[in-house]
Amino acid sequence: MLSKPDFIQKQILIIHQEKDIQLDFKFSNDNIIIYKNSKIANKISLHKIFVIFIIGSFTITSNLIAQANTHCINIFLLKENFQVQSQIQSYASGNFLLRYQQYHHTTHHELFISQCIVLNKITNQIHILQKYNHIDSKKARALLTKTTNSINHTIDYKELLGIEGTFAKTYFSALFDQHEWTGRKPRAKNDINNLLLDIGYTYILNFIDSLLLLYGFDTYKGVYHKLFFQRKSLSCDIIEPFRPMIDYYLIKAHNLNQINPKDFQLKSPTYSLPWKNSRKYTTIFFDGIMQNKESIYDYVQKYYRFNMNPTDNPMPQFIFKPR
């Protein structure tokens, strides 16, 4: 299992396919060697890599896959539109005690975890609204108190979903009020903001999924997100408190004039981000993830301990306070 000191030294490796350039990857002496048109372009120690995101087409050797597994490196293969195409994952599949705990949660316990997740998410959303002066400190405290009471008194998932959804509409409308917001529409990509949010959420989801797998979680067995074919419901659960972090970095990018509408293409009714313009936006989100990687690691570690012994270990919280 990856220790925190080791994890702190780890980095995310992002590789973009470039037009008319053949990418190849090979392993040599604990290094990953990247070739462009058969010439060495970069060499990186496998000991420094936590996860690799490869965007576009490529070739990869079986030796590299074996070494990635040995070094607990997860590899995600993304299409040019940032949709996950495939993955090569390293995980502790033999942690049967953890999975036993996952499969034997009571309904009451699952509702408690779900309440904590949603409250944590809304708390971070409130912090971001404060950051951008959409609400003052007094209103924030009152709103958080009211929301906490409502969530603590929910009796089922539908009621909890209703609270989360109602707050989300107010939150996104306020946060994006100066950025042509038309509503959050996951995966619809009907505007630039929704497209970029989907990209940011995809990255943080896969990053969290990698950590959960290293501890041995079955990431398809969720709590708040119920079982659904081919959906990593647990990863969808754990990402919730971290989504506002992605929202924040997108708004920050807007305020720094880093979002250029000319970088995007509209093929009605959806927007896309051409590969040649994607590096800038990838950097925006990955820099944010790396700035908070220790907090993400701590959350997943504490969630593991909570699952193994909920009596002595509280449900973790990720408190995001924008600088």
SEVEX-747802 format. One line per 4 residues: for each residue x, y, z of N, C-alpha, C. Coordinates in steps of 0.2 Angstrom, whole numbers. Layout:
# residues N
X:Y:Z:X:Y:Z:X:Y:Z; ...
***
This chain:
# residues 323
4:-6:0:0:0:0:4:6:0; 3:11:-4:7:17:-5:6:21:2; 12:23:4:13:27:10:12:35:8; 10:39:13:9:46:12:16:49:10
22:48:13:28:51:11:30:49:4; 28:43:2:30:41:-5:25:45:-10; 19:45:-8:14:48:-12:15:56:-13; 18:59:-8:19:66:-9:24:67:-15
29:63:-16:34:63:-21:31:62:-28; 25:59:-28:23:56:-34:20:62:-39; 20:61:-45:17:66:-50:13:63:-55; 9:67:-58:4:65:-63:8:66:-70
8:61:-74:11:62:-81:5:62:-86; 5:67:-90:0:69:-95:4:69:-102; 1:64:-106:4:64:-113:-1:65:-118; 0:70:-122:-5:72:-127:-2:69:-134
-7:66:-138:-5:64:-145:-4:71:-149; 1:71:-153:2:77:-157:1:75:-164; -2:80:-168:-4:78:-175:3:76:-179; 2:71:-183:7:68:-187:13:66:-183
13:64:-177:18:62:-173:16:55:-170; 21:50:-171:19:43:-168:22:43:-161; 18:41:-156:20:41:-149:22:33:-148; 27:32:-144:29:25:-142:31:26:-135
30:21:-131:32:20:-124:36:14:-123; 42:14:-120:45:8:-118:48:9:-111; 50:3:-108:53:3:-101:60:1:-101; 64:5:-97:71:3:-97:74:6:-90
77:1:-86:80:3:-80:76:7:-75; 70:5:-74:65:9:-70:63:15:-73; 64:16:-79:62:23:-82:57:21:-88; 52:26:-88:48:26:-94:51:31:-99
52:28:-105:55:32:-111:49:33:-116; 49:40:-118:44:42:-123:47:44:-129; 45:40:-134:48:41:-141:43:45:-145; 45:50:-149:41:54:-154:44:52:-161
41:49:-165:43:47:-172:50:44:-171; 50:39:-166:56:34:-165:62:38:-162; 61:44:-160:67:48:-156:65:49:-149; 70:48:-145:68:49:-137:66:56:-136
60:57:-133:58:64:-132:58:66:-124; 58:60:-120:58:61:-113:59:55:-109; 62:55:-103:63:49:-99:62:51:-92; 57:47:-89:55:49:-82:55:42:-78
57:43:-72:58:37:-67:51:35:-65; 50:29:-66:43:26:-64:42:27:-56; 47:28:-52:46:29:-45:43:35:-44; 43:40:-48:40:47:-47:33:47:-50
30:42:-53:24:43:-56:18:39:-52; 13:43:-51:7:40:-48:2:37:-53; 0:42:-58:-5:40:-63:-3:43:-70; -4:40:-75:-3:42:-82:-9:43:-86
-10:49:-88:-16:50:-93:-13:51:-100; -15:47:-104:-13:47:-111:-19:49:-116; -18:55:-119:-24:58:-123:-22:57:-131; -26:53:-134:-25:51:-141:-22:44:-142
-20:43:-148:-18:36:-150:-10:35:-148; -8:29:-147:-1:28:-145:0:20:-146; 6:18:-145:8:11:-144:11:10:-138; 11:4:-134:14:3:-128:16:-4:-127
21:-5:-124:24:-12:-124:21:-16:-118; 21:-22:-118:18:-27:-113:23:-26:-107; 30:-25:-108:34:-24:-102:33:-18:-98; 31:-12:-101:29:-6:-98:23:-7:-94
18:-11:-96:12:-12:-93:13:-16:-86; 18:-21:-87:20:-25:-81:23:-21:-76; 28:-17:-78:31:-13:-74:27:-7:-70; 22:-5:-74:17:0:-71:13:-3:-66
12:-10:-67:8:-13:-61:13:-14:-55; 19:-16:-56:24:-17:-51:25:-11:-47; 25:-5:-50:26:1:-47:19:5:-45; 13:1:-45:7:4:-43:5:10:-47
6:10:-54:4:16:-58:-2:14:-62; -7:18:-62:-13:17:-66:-12:21:-72; -14:18:-78:-14:22:-84:-21:22:-87; -23:29:-88:-29:30:-91:-28:32:-98
-32:29:-103:-32:31:-110:-38:35:-112; -37:41:-114:-42:46:-115:-43:47:-123; -49:48:-125:-50:50:-132:-48:58:-132; -48:61:-138:-47:68:-139:-52:72:-136
-58:70:-134:-63:74:-131:-63:72:-123; -57:69:-121:-56:68:-114:-61:62:-111; -64:59:-115:-68:53:-113:-64:47:-111; -64:44:-106:-60:38:-104:-62:32:-109
-57:30:-112:-58:25:-117:-56:18:-115; -51:18:-110:-49:12:-107:-44:13:-101; -42:8:-98:-38:9:-92:-34:3:-90; -28:4:-88:-24:-1:-86:-22:0:-78
-25:-4:-74:-25:-2:-67:-22:-6:-62; -18:-3:-57:-15:-7:-52:-19:-7:-46; -21:-12:-42:-25:-12:-36:-24:-18:-32; -26:-17:-26:-26:-22:-20:-32:-26:-20
-33:-30:-25:-39:-34:-26:-40:-39:-21; -35:-41:-17:-35:-46:-12:-38:-43:-5; -39:-37:-5:-41:-35:2:-49:-36:3; -50:-43:5:-57:-45:5:-60:-43:12
-56:-41:17:-59:-38:23:-63:-32:22; -59:-27:18:-62:-21:16:-68:-22:12; -68:-26:7:-74:-27:2:-80:-31:6; -78:-35:11:-83:-37:15:-87:-32:19
-83:-27:21:-86:-21:25:-91:-17:20; -88:-16:14:-92:-13:9:-99:-16:7; -98:-22:6:-104:-26:4:-109:-27:10; -108:-26:16:-112:-27:22:-114:-21:25
-113:-15:22:-116:-9:25:-124:-9:26; -126:-7:32:-133:-7:33:-136:-1:29; -142:-1:28:-146:5:25:-145:12:29; -145:11:35:-144:17:40:-137:20:39
-132:15:39:-125:17:38:-124:20:32; -127:18:26:-126:21:20:-129:28:19; -134:28:22:-138:35:22:-133:40:26; -130:38:32:-126:42:36:-120:44:32
-117:40:28:-111:41:24:-113:46:18; -119:45:15:-122:49:10:-123:56:13; -126:57:19:-127:64:22:-120:67:23; -115:64:25:-109:67:26:-106:69:20
-106:65:15:-103:67:8:-107:73:5; -113:74:5:-117:79:3:-116:86:7; -116:85:13:-115:91:17:-108:94:16; -103:89:16:-96:91:14:-96:95:8
-99:92:3:-99:96:-4:-102:103:-4; -108:103:0:-111:110:0:-107:115:4; -104:112:9:-100:116:14:-94:120:9; -91:116:5:-86:118:0:-89:123:-5
-95:122:-7:-98:126:-12:-99:133:-8; -102:133:-2:-103:139:1:-96:143:2; -91:140:4:-84:143:4:-82:147:-2; -84:143:-8:-82:147:-14:-87:153:-16
-93:152:-14:-98:158:-15:-95:164:-10; -93:162:-5:-90:167:0:-84:171:-4; -79:166:-6:-73:169:-10:-75:174:-15; -80:173:-19:-82:177:-24:-87:182:-22
-88:183:-16:-93:188:-13:-100:188:-15; -102:181:-16:-109:180:-18:-113:180:-12; -110:179:-6:-113:179:0:-108:181:6; -111:184:11:-106:187:16:-106:181:21
-101:182:26:-100:177:32:-106:176:36; -110:181:37:-116:180:41:-121:175:37; -122:177:31:-127:173:27:-124:166:26; -118:165:25:-115:159:24:-116:154:30
-115:157:36:-116:153:42:-123:151:43; -128:156:41:-135:154:42:-137:149:37; -134:149:31:-136:144:26:-133:138:27; -127:137:30:-124:131:32:-128:128:38
-130:132:42:-134:129:48:-141:126:46; -144:130:41:-150:128:38:-149:121:34; -144:121:30:-143:115:26:-141:109:30; -137:110:35:-135:105:40:-141:102:43
-146:106:46:-152:103:49:-156:99:44; -157:102:38:-161:98:33:-158:92:31; -151:91:30:-148:85:28:-148:80:34; -147:82:40:-147:78:46:-154:75:47
-159:78:44:-166:75:45:-169:72:39; -165:71:34:-167:67:28:-168:59:30; -173:56:27:-175:49:29:-173:45:23; -172:47:17:-170:43:12:-166:46:7
-164:43:2:-159:46:-3:-163:51:-8; -169:50:-9:-172:54:-14:-173:61:-11; -174:61:-4:-174:68:-1:-167:71:-1; -162:67:0:-155:70:0:-153:72:-7
-155:69:-12:-154:71:-19:-158:77:-20; -164:78:-17:-168:84:-18:-164:90:-15; -161:90:-9:-158:95:-6:-151:97:-10; -148:92:-12:-142:93:-16:-143:96:-23
-148:94:-26:-150:97:-33:-152:104:-32; -157:105:-27:-159:112:-26:-154:117:-25; -149:115:-20:-143:120:-19:-139:121:-25; -138:115:-29:-133:116:-35:-136:121:-40
-142:121:-41:-145:126:-45:-143:133:-43; -144:135:-37:-143:141:-34:-135:143:-34; -131:138:-33:-124:138:-32:-121:140:-39; -123:136:-44:-120:137:-51:-122:143:-54
-129:145:-53:-131:151:-56:-127:157:-53; -126:157:-46:-122:163:-43:-115:163:-45; -112:157:-45:-105:156:-47:-103:158:-54; -107:157:-59:-106:158:-66:-110:164:-68
-113:168:-64:-117:173:-66:-114:178:-71; -108:178:-72:-105:183:-77:-101:179:-82; -103:173:-83:-100:168:-88:-105:164:-92; -110:168:-94:-115:165:-99:-117:158:-97
-120:157:-91:-122:151:-88:-129:149:-90; -130:143:-92:-137:141:-94:-139:135:-90; -135:133:-86:-137:127:-82:-132:121:-82; -132:118:-77:-127:112:-77:-130:106:-80
-127:104:-86:-129:98:-90:-124:93:-91; -123:89:-86:-117:84:-87:-117:80:-93; -111:80:-96:-110:76:-102:-113:79:-109; -117:84:-108:-121:87:-114:-116:91:-118
-111:95:-115:-107:99:-118:-110:104:-122; -115:107:-120:-119:112:-124:-116:119:-123; -111:120:-119:-108:126:-119:-101:125:-116; -96:130:-117:-89:129:-115:-89:127:-107
-92:131:-103:-92:129:-96:-93:122:-94; -99:120:-97:-101:113:-96:-95:108:-98; -93:109:-104:-87:105:-107:-81:105:-102; -79:111:-100:-73:111:-96:-74:108:-89
-80:109:-86:-82:105:-80:-82:98:-81; -84:95:-86:-84:88:-88:-77:86:-88; -72:90:-91:-65:88:-92:-62:88:-85; -63:93:-81:-60:93:-74:-63:88:-70
-69:87:-70:-72:81:-66:-69:74:-68; -68:73:-74:-66:67:-77:-59:66:-74; -55:71:-74:-48:70:-71:-48:69:-63; -52:72:-60:-52:71:-52:-55:65:-51
-60:63:-55:-63:56:-54:-58:50:-54; -54:51:-60:-49:45:-61:-43:45:-56; -42:51:-54:-36:52:-49:-39:49:-42; -45:50:-40:-48:47:-34:-49:40:-35
-51:38:-41:-52:31:-42:-45:27:-41; -40:30:-44:-33:27:-43:-31:25:-36; -33:30:-31:-31:30:-24:-36:24:-21; -42:24:-23:-47:19:-20:-44:12:-22
-42:11:-28:-40:5:-30:-34:2:-26; -29:7:-25:-23:5:-21:-25:3:-14; -30:5:-11:-32:2:-5:-36:-4:-5; -39:-6:-11:-42:-12:-12:-50:-11:-12
-52:-5:-13:-60:-4:-13:-62:-7:-20; -68:-9:-20:-72:-11:-26:-75:-4:-28; -73:-1:-33:-75:6:-34:-82:6:-38; -84:0:-39:-91:0:-42:-96:-1:-37
-94:-2:-31:-99:-3:-25:-100:4:-22; -105:8:-23:-105:14:-20:-110:14:-14; -111:20:-12:-115:21:-6:-121:26:-8; -119:32:-9:-124:37:-11:-126:36:-19
-121:34:-23:-123:32:-30:-124:25:-30; -129:23:-32:-131:15:-31:-128:12:-37; -129:5:-37:-126:1:-42:-129:2:-48; -125:3:-53:-127:4:-60:-122:1:-65
-124:-2:-70:-119:-6:-75:-114:-1:-77; -107:-3:-76:-101:0:-78:-100:7:-75; -104:9:-70:-102:15:-67:-98:14:-60; -93:18:-59:-89:17:-53:-92:21:-48
-97:18:-45:-102:22:-40:-98:25:-34; -93:21:-32:-89:23:-26:-85:29:-28; -82:29:-33:-78:35:-35:-82:41:-36; -88:40:-39:-93:45:-40:-95:48:-33
-95:44:-28:-97:46:-21:-91:50:-18; -85:48:-19:-80:51:-16:-78:58:-19; -79:58:-26:-78:64:-29:-82:70:-27; -88:69:-24:-92:74:-23:-89:80:-18
-86:79:-13:-83:85:-9:-78:89:-13; -75:85:-18:-70:88:-22:-72:92:-28; -78:91:-30:-81:94:-36:-80:102:-36; -82:105:-30:-81:112:-30:-74:115:-31
-69:111:-30:-62:113:-31:-61:114:-38; -64:110:-43:-64:110:-50:-68:117:-52; -73:118:-49:-77:124:-50:-73:130:-49; -70:130:-44:-66:136:-42:-60:137:-47
-56:132:-49:-51:133:-53:-53:135:-60; -59:133:-62:-62:136:-68:-64:143:-68; -67:145:-63:-69:152:-62:-63:156:-61; -57:154:-58:-51:157:-57:-48:158:-64
-49:153:-68:-46:154:-75:-50:159:-79; -56:159:-78:-60:164:-82:-58:171:-79; -57:172:-73:-55:179:-70:-48:181:-73; -44:176:-74:-37:177:-77:-37:177:-84
-43:177:-87:-43:178:-95:-40:172:-98; -40:166:-95:-36:160:-98:-41:156:-102; -48:158:-102:-53:154:-106:-54:158:-113; -52:155:-118:-53:159:-125:-58:155:-129
-64:158:-130:-69:154:-134:-66:152:-141; -61:155:-144:-59:153:-150:-55:147:-150; -53:144:-144:-50:138:-143:-55:132:-144; -61:133:-144:-66:128:-145:-70:128:-151
-72:122:-153:-76:121:-159:-84:119:-157; -88:122:-161:-95:120:-160:-98:116:-166; -100:110:-164:-103:106:-169:-110:105:-167; -114:109:-168:-121:109:-165:-124:102:-164
-126:101:-158:-127:105:-152:-121:105:-147; -116:102:-148:-111:101:-143:-104:105:-145; -100:107:-140:-94:110:-140:-88:104:-139; -83:105:-143:-77:101:-142:-71:105:-141
-65:102:-138:-59:106:-138:-54:102:-142; -52:105:-147:-47:102:-152:-40:100:-148; -37:95:-150:-31:93:-146:-26:98:-146; -25:102:-151:-20:107:-151:-21:113:-146
-27:113:-144:-28:119:-139:-29:116:-132; -29:109:-131:-31:106:-124:-25:107:-119; -19:108:-120:-14:108:-115:-15:113:-110; -17:119:-112:-18:124:-107:-24:123:-102
-29:119:-105:-35:118:-100:-33:112:-96; -29:107:-98:-27:101:-94:-23:104:-89; -18:109:-90:-14:112:-85:-18:115:-79; -23:119:-81:-27:122:-76:-30:117:-71
-33:112:-73:-36:107:-68:-30:103:-65; -25:100:-68:-20:96:-65:-16:100:-60; -15:106:-61:-11:110:-56:-15:111:-50; -22:112:-51:-26:112:-45:-26:105:-41
-26:100:-45:-27:93:-42:-20:92:-38; -14:94:-41:-8:93:-38:-7:97:-32; -10:103:-32:-9:108:-26:-13:105:-20; -18:100:-21:-22:98:-16:-21:90:-15
-16:87:-18:-15:80:-18:-15:77:-11; -11:80:-7:-10:78:0:-17:77:4; -21:82:3:-28:82:6:-32:77:3; -32:76:-4:-35:70:-7:-33:63:-4
-27:63:-4:-24:56:-1:-26:55:6; -26:60:10:-28:60:17:-36:58:18; -40:61:13:-47:59:14:-48:52:12; -45:49:7:-46:42:5:-43:37:10
-37:39:13:-34:35:18:-39:35:24; -42:41:26:-46:41:32:-53:37:30; -55:38:24:-61:34:22:-60:26:23; -54:24:21:-52:17:22:-53:15:29
-50:19:33:-50:17:40:-57:18:43; -61:22:41:-68:23:43:-71:16:41; -70:14:35:-74:8:33:-71:2:37; -65:1:39:-62:-4:42:-64:-4:50
-65:2:52:-67:2:60:-71:9:61; -77:9:59:-81:15:60:-82:18:67; -81:13:72:-82:15:79:-76:20:81; -70:18:79:-64:22:81:-62:28:76
-65:27:70:-62:32:65:-68:36:62; -69:42:62:-74:46:60:-74:47:52; -80:48:49:-81:49:42:-76:55:41; -72:55:36:-68:61:34:-71:67:31
-68:72:31:-70:78:28:-64:81:24; -66:84:18:-61:88:14:-64:95:14; -61:100:18:-63:107:18:-59:111:13; -62:113:8:-58:117:3:-60:125:4
-54:128:6:-55:136:7:-51:139:2; -53:142:-3:-50:145:-9:-45:150:-6; -39:151:-9:-35:156:-7:-36:162:-11
***
